[in-house]
Amino acid sequence: MTQPINSESYHLPVMLQEVTSWLAPAASGWIIDCTYGGGGHTHALLDEYHDVRVVGIDRDEDALHRAPTTERLTLVKANYRDLAHIVGTRGIPDRVDGVLLDLGVSSHQLDTAGRGFSYHRAGPLDMRMGRDSDTDAASIVNAASAAELTAIISRYGEERFAKRIAQAIVAERPFNDTATLALCIADAVPAPARRTGHPARKTFQALRIAVNDELDGLRDTMESVFDLLNPGGRIVVMAYHSLEDRIVKRAMVDRALACVCPPDLPVCVCGLQPDVKILTRKAVRPSDREVQANPRARSALLRVAEKVAP
Ligand SMILES: C[S@@+](CC[C@H](N)C(=O)[O-])C[C@H]1O[C@@H](n2cnc3c(N)ncnc32)[C@H](O)[C@@H]1O
């Protein structure tokens, strides 16, 4: 085994069996795990496929500094948004056979109070996945206008009380810790809405997405990633909410598009040839058994596409 110590307490990998199976055609090539985290998927791939070489990327130094040094594993501390600049360096080829994106935060990040991701745990208002980034949650919460906060909370949190929450934040700021912010949010939403889940959940999700510029990063990556795959190479993406999944699905559908000529044209004039085939007609979800054992897996949506042309 090549697993890092305590990898399960760091993060329980989601749909492990499904991910290794979908990436089986890359078993003797190169796979890039763009979201190394606790290394669960990376090390399952290394253990199952003895000829595979894996590149583990993470923007969080906590993830990488506990990873074991293994001959077939290359670790890179970076934002996966820079993937096109990472291939072709450090002995990694220009094109690879598999790419994995397991989006969002790890259990370690969520459960470590000092990282400031959790509305359940008192901690600094941080939420940066990579601590070398300049923008943290406090800088957004304490400086953005009410209109900007409303837009962030509504767009990235899909929170219907975004305006009330933003106004309450502006009235009561500055905030320096998660607990005080979570209380302010809870007070801002009407009492009936407080009964369905934690009232700060969606706002915290929105702030995390904004702090880490997650959706723009994913969009950029999905636009460029297919060009980094060898023919037959696969990309596997696990999203945890509809905003991410929509970007993944759109990018796959766009690249899998064949002729876009109007149906009444007798012959194709657009000449559009798809270079990607979608292998999952609908997003794959974890089994009930997995969700029971790991409730954090419950919202996972897995999609796979394969490069079919050079
Ligand atoms: C859900 S966890 C991955 C868990 C991992 N698959 C495992 O089995 O342990 C997501 C990880 O991706 C990292 N991450 C998120 N966005 C990133 C980005 N844009 N660039 C690099 N790493 C990112 C996070 O820091 C976190 O460690």
The ligand as an SDF file (V2000), in Angstrom:
LIG
                    3D

 27 29  0  0  0  0  0  0  0  0999 V2000
  -13.0690   16.7190   -2.2420 C   0  0  0  0  0  0  0  0  0  0  0  0
  -11.3860   16.9740   -1.8880 S   0  0  0  0  0  0  0  0  0  0  0  0
  -10.5970   15.6920   -2.8110 C   0  0  0  0  0  0  0  0  0  0  0  0
  -10.5380   14.4170   -2.0580 C   0  0  0  0  0  0  0  0  0  0  0  0
   -9.6990   13.3540   -2.7140 C   0  0  0  0  0  0  0  0  0  0  0  0
  -10.2400   12.9220   -3.9840 N   0  0  0  0  0  0  0  0  0  0  0  0
   -9.5520   12.1650   -1.7860 C   0  0  0  0  0  0  0  0  0  0  0  0
   -9.9710   11.0580   -2.1520 O   0  0  0  0  0  0  0  0  0  0  0  0
   -9.0300   12.3320   -0.6910 O   0  0  0  0  0  0  0  0  0  0  0  0
  -10.9890   18.3580   -2.8630 C   0  0  0  0  0  0  0  0  0  0  0  0
   -9.5310   18.7950   -2.7830 C   0  0  0  0  0  0  0  0  0  0  0  0
   -9.2890   19.5790   -3.9430 O   0  0  0  0  0  0  0  0  0  0  0  0
   -8.5490   20.6990   -3.6060 C   0  0  0  0  0  0  0  0  0  0  0  0
   -8.9040   21.7440   -4.5690 N   0  0  0  0  0  0  0  0  0  0  0  0
  -10.0920   22.3380   -4.7200 C   0  0  0  0  0  0  0  0  0  0  0  0
  -10.0460   23.2360   -5.7150 N   0  0  0  0  0  0  0  0  0  0  0  0
   -8.7850   23.1860   -6.2090 C   0  0  0  0  0  0  0  0  0  0  0  0
   -8.1220   23.8770   -7.2640 C   0  0  0  0  0  0  0  0  0  0  0  0
   -8.7340   24.8030   -7.9960 N   0  0  0  0  0  0  0  0  0  0  0  0
   -6.8450   23.5500   -7.5230 N   0  0  0  0  0  0  0  0  0  0  0  0
   -6.2070   22.5940   -6.7870 C   0  0  0  0  0  0  0  0  0  0  0  0
   -6.7810   21.9360   -5.7670 N   0  0  0  0  0  0  0  0  0  0  0  0
   -8.0630   22.2250   -5.4890 C   0  0  0  0  0  0  0  0  0  0  0  0
   -8.9540   21.0420   -2.1990 C   0  0  0  0  0  0  0  0  0  0  0  0
   -7.9240   21.7490   -1.5490 O   0  0  0  0  0  0  0  0  0  0  0  0
   -9.1820   19.6510   -1.5860 C   0  0  0  0  0  0  0  0  0  0  0  0
   -8.0330   19.1750   -0.9520 O   0  0  0  0  0  0  0  0  0  0  0  0
  1  2  1  0
  2  3  1  0
  2 10  1  0
  3  4  1  0
  4  5  1  0
  5  6  1  0
  5  7  1  0
  7  8  2  0
  7  9  1  0
 10 11  1  0
 11 12  1  0
 11 26  1  0
 12 13  1  0
 13 14  1  0
 13 24  1  0
 14 15  1  0
 14 23  1  0
 15 16  2  0
 16 17  1  0
 17 18  1  0
 17 23  2  0
 18 19  1  0
 18 20  2  0
 20 21  1  0
 21 22  2  0
 22 23  1  0
 24 25  1  0
 24 26  1  0
 26 27  1  0
M  CHG  2   2   1   9  -1
M  END
$$$$
